[in-house]
Amino acid sequence: MTNKDELIGKILDHEWKMFQAVPNIGGGKAPCQEDYLTFKINRTSQAMNWSESTLESYLDDLIASEQQERNLLTEKYGRMMESTSPREYAKIKHLLPATGTEIQNIADEIISITLGWEKEIKNKYPNIGRRSRPIHSSEDSSYSTSVETYLRGELLTYSLKTLRLYLESVTKQKVKKINGAEVTLEHMMKQYGFKSLKEADEKLKFRA
């Protein structure tokens, strides 16, 4: 097991614990909170695309938040509600930590790069794209959360150090013409048993 694998394993442990404690508007646990395998695939696929320094910083964020009795995943879903459930968001907005201008600006830069990658993926792999989240917050509804809204909600829970490292990583990938979102998606599809994104896209064409 590599150091990166160990970091991801530790992050997953902290995140799953937090995910279990996220309150559900309807009461009780949501079905996704009982689905560890899907949670693991989604979170490890994202983490595999991160540098070790970013992973180390984010792990520090998780540990620090626990010491402060904060649940970063609760905060993430709460921030997402600003777009998906504005009325509910108004009730909990005061509970969310304030974010500074630099954090907002870095998040915007990361989102801009990532949404460009997502558009490329939908064009390159249309059958996968049809089963994916919508890209823009303008497409949000109470039943569907876009990549933009989900990503913003998560980024605003990170420390400034983690965000700076994250931006550094995605900027390097952009310069090298690497689609970071595609790298993440490939990790995900392989964990679902596909050999490649091309194979996954071809097979999903014939599935309802």
Summary of the structure (lengths in Angstrom):
residues: 208
radius of gyration: 16.9
end to end distance: 37.9
largest distance: 48.6
contacts: 591
relative contact order: 0.13
helix: 72%
strand: 0%
